[in-house]
Every structure is written in C-alpha cells, then in structure tokens.
C-alpha cells in the first residue's frame, strides 16, 4: 500500500462485513490487493467514499475506473443499484450505477444484483461470481452452488441465470452454534467426518425431523458424552442435509459446480458425493475478478 500504482482499473468486492480491492493491470493481472473490515454494515452512505479512499488512494495516480459489486449497491449501501429480474445474463454493463463521489480521482460504478419474483429471492455479489464462472467455463450449462452465509443454487442455461434459490444455512449454523442452547456443546473448531456424513444422510432422508435432531445434539452432550467435534460436524451435516433435501431439483441429475471457500465447499462436495453427484470447484476470488473484468474498459474494447 505504500507504493503508487497506475492500474488500468480497480476491482472492489464490498460485502456486509469486509471490503476487498484489487489493482488490475490491462492484461488482467492483479498488481496489488488490499482489504479492510469496513463493510457495508458499519457504514452510512456518506462514509463509503472515505472508506474506499483509505484503501486504494495509492492506486489512483491515473484515475482508473473502479468497478464494485456486492452489498455496496444495496438499499443501505453507497447507492442502491436496482435488481435485474431473472431470467437474464448475470451482469450487464448498461445496468451499472454510478456512485456519488467528491474526490475527482474517483470514478465508481456499481453492479446490480438479481431478483426473482416467484418464489421471491434476491442476490448481491453472487451474480458477479456467476458471471466470472461463465467466463472461466464458456458455454457452461448446469447448476452453480455458492455455499456461504446465504447459500445460492442457480440454474444456468445459454449464458443466463434461469432461476435461483437461497438458503440461510450458514447463518443458521452461526446462530445455533453461538447463540442457542446448542452453544454449550460446540466449543472449539474440531471436526468429525463420520458424524457429518451420518447427519447429512439423516437430514436428507427425514428433513421433517430436523427440529428434534437439533435438540438431540444438546441432549447427547449431556447424557451420552457427545464431543464438541462431533456436535459441530453433526450440526453442519443436519443443516447442509436439510438444504440438499430442499434443493434436490437443482442438483439431482445435473452438472454442479461449487463456488465457495475451501473448507465449506469441501463439506458440500462430500455431502453431494454421497448422493452420487460429482462436483467441480472454482475460487470465489477468481470468479469475482473474472466477473468484474467482463465490465472493465479493457473487456469492452476486446472484439467479441
């Protein structure tokens, strides 16, 4: 961050909790990267410009355009970027929204998210990852699963997002393991693969029993010596299994590619493999940068 750079453009992924930025060369290489904990959830609309400047000022010598995605475009963000309705391409340069700035070096545009009317659903940030996945896998038709706090399953065909479904699996795990009665048996960060596998199978076969199975984690910790490692793995397996049961129309007999953090993607891949589904994997960062690159001036100038 101490050296002045002249990138061709700057990529920004601005989530609820964190802000990440990359200085990009004209050839698509990452020249530098930086991040902070100044996510959307900590900022008022008037705070976004200063937060971004604190991170990327050394990169602004040539006034490069800044392309941003994620919660920065939400109603509580820098400026709301209205959702685009599916079925549609994941990104559209014509739909970019300019953010209000006072520093003459800043030229910031925000990519909008996607919406689905029935069943009602929305995404912000994942559409950019999906666009990047389609650049990395030209002609891809199938399912993209994006595990996370709010996991997404998206049906992709002919370069468009046909439909998608969101599951609050990650948020439920966080709440149940840290703020419910189950927290007393969830200490540490260990793992038990056998316990995970059993819980996935249990939830897939009897999803209506989830509430009872969850409380049994507490009871088994009290009377049967269930270890924290096994409890955490079983909680994860129950929740992911519940998600897979509901998302079955997306993955059954389909080509599935995972876009997510390594540890979480491994858990989803393991759960799906038990159902006979072999999954591909892509990096979140690679997909985000490839998606934003499709909106960059360099991409616009490249013959298609």
MARMI-978485 format. One record per atom (N, C-alpha, C): residue in three letters; z negated, x, y. Coordinates in pm, whole numbers, plus 50000, padded with zeros to 5 digits. Layout:
BEGIN
AlaZXY
...
END
This chain:
BEGIN
Unk500005008149878
Unk500005000050000
Unk500005008550127
Unk499875021450111
Unk499805029750231
Unk501175034450277
Unk502155034550189
Unk503485039250225
Unk504355027650273
Unk505095030050380
Unk506005019950431
Unk507235019250342
Unk507635007050306
Unk508815004850222
Unk509804996150297
Unk511054996650253
Unk512074987750307
Unk512744980450192
Unk512044970950131
Unk512634963650019
Unk513754954350065
Unk514614950749972
Unk515674941150003
Unk515104927050023
Unk514054923949948
Unk513374911149962
Unk512004912349896
Unk511154902449920
Unk509794902549867
Unk509564889849786
Unk509074891649665
Unk508744880349577
Unk507254877449587
Unk506904864649594
Unk505504860649606
Unk505214849149510
Unk504184850949429
Unk503674840349342
Unk502264837149390
Unk502124825349450
Unk500864821849517
Unk500214810149444
Unk499204813249365
Unk498524803049289
Unk497284797749357
Unk496524789649285
Unk495294784049339
Unk494244794849360
Unk494184804549268
Unk493124814649273
Unk493574828249323
Unk494854831649304
Unk495314845049334
Unk496654845049406
Unk496924856149473
Unk498184858649542
Unk498754871649488
Unk500004871349441
Unk500674883249391
Unk501984884949465
Unk502334897349497
Unk503574900149570
Unk504234912649513
Unk505564912849518
Unk506354924149470
Unk507414927649575
Unk507524940449607
Unk508614945349692
Unk509794948249601
Unk510924941549626
Unk512064942149536
Unk513224950049597
Unk513824958849516
Unk514994966149560
Unk516264957849545
Unk517334962249608
Unk518604955049600
Unk519144954649457
Unk518744964449375
Unk519194964949236
Unk518284957149142
Unk517304950049197
Unk516404942049115
Unk515174949249066
Unk515024962049100
Unk513844969549058
Unk512634965849143
Unk511464966449081
Unk510204964649154
Unk509834977949218
Unk509784978349351
Unk509434990549424
Unk507934992249439
Unk507224981149450
Unk505764981349464
Unk505244967349437
Unk503984966449405
Unk503364953249386
Unk501934953649437
Unk501434941849472
Unk500074940749525
Unk499554926849495
Unk498244925449491
Unk497644912349469
Unk496294911449537
Unk495864899049559
Unk494554896449617
Unk494014883549559
Unk492744880849590
Unk492124868449541
Unk492204857349644
Unk493104858849744
Unk493244848649847
Unk494244838049802
Unk493834830549700
Unk494674819749651
Unk494634807649742
Unk495504798049712
Unk495614785949793
Unk494274778849807
Unk493454779149701
Unk492204771749703
Unk491204776849805
Unk491384788949856
Unk490454794649953
Unk490964793950096
Unk492174788550117
Unk492824789550248
Unk493124776050310
Unk492994775350441
Unk493534764150518
Unk494994767550551
Unk495824757450583
Unk497224760450614
Unk497414771250719
Unk496514772050816
Unk496644782050922
Unk496264796150877
Unk495714797450754
Unk495254810450706
Unk496304817950623
Unk497364811050582
Unk498284816950486
Unk499024829050544
Unk499474828150669
Unk500244839150726
Unk499404851950728
Unk498184851050772
Unk497324862850780
Unk497044868550641
Unk496824859750543
Unk496564864550407
Unk497764872050352
Unk498954866950380
Unk500154873750332
Unk500354887150403
Unk500124887250533
Unk500294899750609
Unk499324910450561
Unk498114906550524
Unk497154916350474
Unk497684923350348
Unk498544916650277
Unk499034922050151
Unk500354929650165
Unk501264924850252
Unk502634930350249
Unk503064937250379
Unk502174938750476
Unk502574944950604
Unk503314958150587
Unk502894967150496
Unk503624979850483
Unk505064978250433
Unk505434966250388
Unk506784964150334
Unk507724957650435
Unk507284955250557
Unk508034946950650
Unk508884954750749
Unk509104967450726
Unk509864975650822
Unk511254970150848
Unk511904965150743
Unk513274960050759
Unk513364944950768
Unk512224938350791
Unk512164923650798
Unk512834917150677
Unk512414920350557
Unk513024914450438
Unk512624899850421
Unk513504891550364
Unk513104877750336
Unk512034877150230
Unk511154867450242
Unk510074865350146
Unk510324852250073
Unk510404852749940
Unk510614840849858
Unk509334838149781
Unk508764826249800
Unk507464823049743
Unk507544810849652
Unk506704810949549
Unk506614799449461
Unk505144796749431
Unk504864785349370
Unk503504782049330
Unk502824772349424
Unk501494772749425
Unk500704763049500
Unk500784764849651
Unk501414775549695
Unk501664777349839
Unk502484765749895
Unk503264759149810
Unk504074747849854
Unk503464734249826
Unk502194733949789
Unk501524721149761
Unk501114714149890
Unk500614702249876
Unk500184694549993
Unk499054701550067
Unk498244709449995
Unk497144716850056
Unk497544731350087
Unk498824734650070
Unk499274748250087
Unk499724751550228
Unk500564761750239
Unk501064766350369
Unk501944755450432
Unk502904750950354
Unk503714739450396
Unk504184732450269
Unk504104719150268
Unk504474711850147
Unk505974712750123
Unk506324716650002
Unk507724716749959
Unk507894704949863
Unk508564694249904
Unk508634682049823
Unk509184684649683
Unk508604677749585
Unk509054679049447
Unk510504674549431
Unk511194680849338
Unk512514676449295
Unk512354668949163
Unk513114658249144
Unk512954649649027
Unk513814654548911
Unk513224654948792
Unk513994658048671
Unk514724645448626
Unk515844647048555
Unk516464659548510
Unk517154666748625
Unk516964679948630
Unk517594688148733
Unk517464702748693
Unk518214711448762
Unk518024725648742
Unk516614729348789
Unk516004739648731
Unk514624742848770
Unk514484747148915
Unk515484753848970
Unk515454758149110
Unk516784754849177
Unk516714752949309
Unk517914750149389
Unk517714756649525
Unk518584766049559
Unk518444773149686
Unk518464763449804
Unk519214752649794
Unk519324743049905
Unk518014735649930
Unk517104735849833
Unk515834728649847
Unk514704737349901
Unk514964750049929
Unk513924758849982
Unk513414753750116
Unk512104755050138
Unk511454750550261
Unk510944762750337
Unk511224763450467
Unk510754774550549
Unk509294772350587
Unk508484782850572
Unk507084782250613
Unk506974785850761
Unk506064779450835
Unk505894782650977
Unk505214796150994
Unk505804804951074
Unk505224818251096
Unk505244821551245
Unk504344830451285
Unk504324835251424
Unk504734849751435
Unk504544857451327
Unk504944871451326
Unk506464872251309
Unk507184878651402
Unk508644879051394
Unk509174886551272
Unk508334894251205
Unk508784901451086
Unk508814892650962
Unk508204881150969
Unk508084872550852
Unk509154861750849
Unk509874861150738
Unk510814850250710
Unk510494845350569
Unk509714834750563
Unk509184830050436
Unk509794816650399
Unk510314815650277
Unk510774802750224
Unk510044800050093
Unk509834787150065
Unk509024782849951
Unk509864774349858
Unk509784777349729
Unk510494769549628
Unk509684757149592
Unk510304745449587
Unk509574733349549
Unk509334732549399
Unk508354724249362
Unk508094721649222
Unk508954710249171
Unk508634705649050
Unk509374694748987
Unk508444682948960
Unk509024671048959
Unk508274658848928
Unk509004650648823
Unk508214642648753
Unk508744633248655
Unk508084619948679
Unk508894609548690
Unk508354596448727
Unk507634589648611
Unk508174590448489
Unk507614582948377
Unk507784590748247
Unk506684595648186
Unk505314594848237
Unk505124604248355
Unk504284600048449
Unk504094607648573
Unk503614621848543
Unk504274631648604
Unk503904645548581
Unk504484654048693
Unk503864665548717
Unk504354674748820
Unk504124689148774
Unk504864698448833
Unk504624712648813
Unk504954720148940
Unk504214730948965
Unk504504740249075
Unk504294754449024
Unk505314762449036
Unk505274776148988
Unk505944777548853
Unk505674768348762
Unk506294769048630
Unk507804767348636
Unk508284759448736
Unk509744757748746
Unk510434771148773
Unk509754780048846
Unk510314793348873
Unk510334801648746
Unk509284800748666
Unk509264807848538
Unk510364802548446
Unk510574789448448
Unk511634783548365
Unk513004788548411
Unk513214788848543
Unk514494793948594
Unk514684808448552
Unk513614816348556
Unk513714830248513
Unk514024831348365
Unk513394822948284
Unk513664823048140
Unk515134820148112
Unk515724811048188
Unk517124807648167
Unk518044819048212
Unk517604827048308
Unk518374839048345
Unk518254849648236
Unk517084850748176
Unk516864860648072
Unk517454856447937
Unk517634843347919
Unk518214838047795
Unk519354828547830
Unk520494833647874
Unk521604825047916
Unk522004815347805
Unk522244802847846
Unk522684792847751
Unk521574786947664
Unk520314789847697
Unk519204785147615
Unk519114769947615
Unk519044764247498
Unk518744750147479
Unk517564749247383
Unk516544741847420
Unk515384740647335
Unk514154737547417
Unk513014742547373
Unk511724739447433
Unk511114752247489
Unk510584751247610
Unk509774761847668
Unk508344756847675
Unk507424764447620
Unk505994761247627
Unk505334771547715
Unk504634767047818
Unk503964775847913
Unk502454773647904
Unk501774780547812
Unk500324778847797
Unk499594783647922
Unk498494777147952
Unk497714781248068
Unk496624771248096
Unk496094771548217
Unk495074761848257
Unk495584747748236
Unk496814745348281
Unk497504732748256
Unk498804736048183
Unk498774735048051
Unk499914738947970
Unk501084729347990
Unk502294735047991
Unk503504727048009
Unk504404728447887
Unk505014717447848
Unk506074717247748
Unk507314711447817
Unk508394719047819
Unk509604714747891
Unk510804714847797
Unk511544703947800
Unk512784702747722
Unk513924707547810
Unk514634717947764
Unk515714724047840
Unk517044721347772
Unk518024716547848
Unk519364714347795
Unk520374715947906
Unk521454723147878
Unk522554725147973
Unk522064730548107
Unk521074739348104
Unk520574745548225
Unk519654736848309
Unk519244725448255
Unk518384716348330
Unk517074713748256
Unk516044710448333
Unk514794705348277
Unk514994690448257
Unk515054686248132
Unk515324672248100
Unk514044664048113
Unk512944669348060
Unk511644662548068
Unk510564673148047
Unk509334669548081
Unk508224678748056
Unk506924671048044
Unk505934677747987
Unk504614671747967
Unk503544682247991
Unk502494678248063
Unk501404687348096
Unk500144683548018
Unk499414693747972
Unk498154691747902
Unk497084700347969
Unk495904694647991
Unk494824701848060
Unk493994710247963
Unk494624715847865
Unk493934722847757
Unk493084734447807
Unk493674743047889
Unk492934754647938
Unk491754750748025
Unk491954740848109
Unk490854736348196
Unk489754729948113
Unk490114722248011
Unk489114716247924
Unk488304727047851
Unk488984737447804
Unk488264748347737
Unk487254754647833
Unk487704757347956
Unk486814763648054
Unk485614754748085
Unk485854741948105
Unk484764732848138
Unk483794731248022
Unk484334729147902
Unk483464726847788
Unk482674739347750
Unk483294750947763
Unk482614763247721
Unk481644768647825
Unk481734763947950
Unk480854769348054
Unk480004758948124
Unk480354746148115
Unk479644736048194
Unk479194724048112
Unk479354724447980
Unk478894713347896
Unk477764718147805
Unk477254709347722
Unk476194713047629
Unk476674723847531
Unk477984724947512
Unk478524734847420
Unk478344749147470
Unk478074750747598
Unk477984764247655
Unk476884772547590
Unk475864765847536
Unk474734773147477
Unk475134781047353
Unk476244777147291
Unk476674784347171
Unk477954792247191
Unk478344794647317
Unk479634801047346
Unk479504814747411
Unk478364821247400
Unk478164833947468
Unk479124844547415
Unk479494853647504
Unk480354864647463
Unk481834861147470
Unk482654869847414
Unk484104867747419
Unk484754870547284
Unk483964869847178
Unk484484872947045
Unk485394862046990
Unk485904864546871
Unk486904855546814
Unk486804855446663
Unk487134844146603
Unk487134842546457
Unk488424835346420
Unk489404842746366
Unk490714836846341
Unk490664825846236
Unk489844827546134
Unk489754817346030
Unk489204804246089
Unk488204805346175
Unk487644793446239
Unk488684786746328
Unk489474794646399
Unk490544789246483
Unk491554781746398
Unk492014787846289
Unk493024781546204
Unk492524768246148
Unk491294768046101
Unk490734755746045
Unk490654744746150
Unk490244748446270
Unk490114738446377
Unk491474732846419
Unk492494741446426
Unk493844736546460
Unk494294726246357
Unk494144729546231
Unk494554720346124
Unk493784707346131
Unk492484708446156
Unk491624696646165
Unk492084687446278
Unk492334693246395
Unk492724685146510
Unk494114679046493
Unk495024686446432
Unk496374681246410
Unk496364669646311
Unk495514670546210
Unk495504660146106
Unk494704647846148
Unk493644649946231
Unk492804638746273
Unk492464640046422
Unk493454638846511
Unk493164640546654
Unk492184630246709
Unk492104618646644
Unk491174608346693
Unk489714612246672
Unk489454622646592
Unk488104627146565
Unk487644638146661
Unk488444641146764
Unk488154652546849
Unk486754651846910
Unk486364640446965
Unk485064639347030
Unk483924642946936
Unk483994638046813
Unk482964641046715
Unk482994655746674
Unk484194661146656
Unk484334675146616
Unk483774684446725
Unk483944680746849
Unk483404688946958
Unk481884689546951
Unk481244678046935
Unk479774678346932
Unk479244685546809
Unk480044685246702
Unk479584692146581
Unk479454707146603
Unk480184712546703
Unk480024726746735
Unk478594729546781
Unk478064720646861
Unk476684722246908
Unk475704720446792
Unk475944710146711
Unk475034707446600
Unk475034718846499
Unk476204724246468
Unk476264735146371
Unk475624747946424
Unk475684749746555
Unk474984761146613
Unk473484760046599
Unk472964747746606
Unk471524745446598
Unk470994745846456
Unk471754740146361
Unk471184738346226
Unk471884746246117
Unk473074751846147
Unk473814758646041
Unk474224772846078
Unk473714777946191
Unk473974791846227
Unk475404795046266
Unk476124785346322
Unk477484788146368
Unk477444798846476
Unk478184809746456
Unk478144820946550
Unk478914817646678
Unk478584824146788
Unk479344822046912
Unk480834825146896
Unk481174835546820
Unk482584838946798
Unk483314827546730
Unk482714822146626
Unk483324811046554
Unk483364798546639
Unk482324796146719
Unk482274784246805
Unk483394784546909
Unk483574796146973
Unk484624797447074
Unk486004795447011
Unk486214801546896
Unk487504800346830
Unk487754786046783
Unk486724779446735
Unk486894765646691
Unk487164756446809
Unk486474758546920
Unk486744750447038
Unk488194752147082
Unk488654764447088
Unk490044766947125
Unk490994760347026
Unk490714761846897
Unk491574756046795
Unk491634740946801
Unk490474734546826
Unk490454719946837
Unk491304715146955
Unk491174721847067
Unk491904717547187
Unk493394720347176
Unk493754732147124
Unk495174735147106
Unk495764726046998
Unk495004723546892
Unk495484714346789
Unk495714700446843
Unk494804695646929
Unk494984682646993
Unk496264682547076
Unk496484693447150
Unk497704694447231
Unk498954694147144
Unk498944701747035
Unk500114702046947
Unk500364688346883
Unk499294681246851
Unk499474667846794
Unk500194658646892
Unk499814659447020
Unk500444650947121
Unk501844655847157
Unk502064669047149
Unk503364674747188
Unk504314675847070
Unk503994670146957
Unk504824671446838
Unk506304668246862
Unk506634657846939
Unk508064655146963
Unk508784666747032
Unk508034675247104
Unk508664686647171
Unk508954698047073
Unk508024701046982
Unk508194713046900
Unk508714710746760
Unk508594698546708
Unk509004696146569
Unk510514697646554
Unk510924707446476
Unk512334709746451
Unk513094715646568
Unk512374720946667
Unk513014726046789
Unk512874741246799
Unk513744747246881
Unk513604761246918
Unk512554762047028
Unk511514770247009
Unk510404770847104
Unk510224785247152
Unk510134786847284
Unk509824799847344
Unk508584798447430
Unk507644807847414
Unk506384807747488
Unk506474816847610
Unk505974811847723
Unk505874819847845
Unk504424819247889
Unk503674829947866
Unk502254829447900
Unk501594842947882
Unk500314843347914
Unk499514855547896
Unk499484859147748
Unk499374871947719
Unk499494876947582
Unk498504870347487
Unk497224870247523
Unk496204865047431
Unk496404850247404
Unk496684842547509
Unk496854828247492
Unk498144825147417
Unk499214832247448
Unk500474830047378
Unk500334833247229
Unk499534843547197
Unk499294846947057
Unk498604835546984
Unk497644829147050
Unk496954817846988
Unk497914806146964
Unk498754803147062
Unk499724792247045
Unk500744795646937
Unk501204808146934
Unk502174812346833
Unk501564811046693
Unk500294814846680
Unk499614813846550
Unk499494799246507
Unk499104790646602
Unk498954776446569
Unk500294770146531
Unk501354773746601
Unk502674768246570
Unk503224774046440
Unk502954786746414
Unk503434792946290
Unk502874785646168
Unk501634780946178
Unk501024773546068
Unk501754760346041
Unk502524755746142
Unk503314743646127
Unk504784746746095
Unk505054759446066
Unk506404763446030
Unk507314765946148
Unk506754767546268
Unk507554769646388
Unk507464784346429
Unk508604791246429
Unk508664805046475
Unk508984804946624
Unk508204812046703
Unk508354811546848
Unk508864824846904
Unk509644823947011
Unk509984835547091
Unk508954837147200
Unk508964848747269
Unk507984851247375
Unk508654857647494
Unk508204853847613
Unk508644860147737
Unk507424862547824
Unk507504872847909
Unk506424876148001
Unk506464866948123
Unk505274862548166
Unk505174854248286
Unk505744861548406
Unk505364874248424
Unk505844881848539
Unk507354883548536
Unk507894887048419
Unk509354888648409
Unk510074875748445
Unk509564864548397
Unk510194851648425
Unk510064847848572
Unk508894850248630
Unk508704847048772
Unk509654855048859
Unk509754868048835
Unk510624876448917
Unk512094872948895
Unk512474870148772
Unk513864866348745
Unk514194853048811
Unk513214843748812
Unk513454830848877
Unk513604832249027
Unk512704839649090
Unk512804841749235
Unk514054849749270
Unk514454859049183
Unk515664866849208
Unk516904857949215
Unk516884846749142
Unk518034837749147
Unk518184831049283
Unk517124831649365
Unk517164825949500
Unk517374836649607
Unk517404849349565
Unk517454860249662
Unk518834861749724
Unk518914867949842
Unk520224870349907
Unk521174878349817
Unk520624887749738
Unk521474895749652
Unk522174887149547
Unk521414877549492
Unk522004868749392
Unk523054859749454
Unk522784855349577
Unk523734846549647
Unk525064853549669
Unk524994866849689
Unk526224874249717
Unk526974878249590
Unk526334876449474
Unk526964880349350
Unk527894869449300
Unk529174872549269
Unk530084862449219
Unk529564856549089
Unk529664843749076
Unk529154836748955
Unk530304833448860
END
